[in-house]
Amino acid sequence: MSVFVDTNVFVAYCNSRDMHHRKAIQLMERLDKGEFGDIYISDYVFNEIVTVTMLKAGIDKAAEIGEFLLNSVDMLRVDDEVFNDAWQIFKTAKVSFTDCTIVAMVKIWKIDNLMSFDKVFKRFEW
């Protein structure tokens, strides 16, 4: 079993003022227990997580979550295949390019679940 975790889950976890903070804490506890199996993010998602966390919670919190991610999750790289698939999705999906890379990556790598607070992913066929 495997799960790709979107930026907003980690950002909500780090930011006590985020509307999803409590839910993110619960999800992180479940991730920590291994309930979802292997945990994946991408290099693009890593970039978003540390940047948004820095802006919302400060550089110390961003560095802390960055170190945590580097030591505890599997980071997939956006390669040519993912990039090209994401570009095709982007041209019609009207969502961020990073979200398109997530969709492409989940499909290509056959990841079982996607964890996100973003409802935009519901429009894609899995």
Secondary structure, DSSP 8 states (H G I E B T S, - for coil): -EEEE-HHHHHHHH-TTSTTHHHHHHHHHHHHTTTT-EEEEEHHHHHHHHHHHHHHH-HHHHHHHHHHHHHHSEEE---HHHHHHHHHHHHHH-S-HHHHHHHHHHHHTT-SEEE-S-GGGGGS--
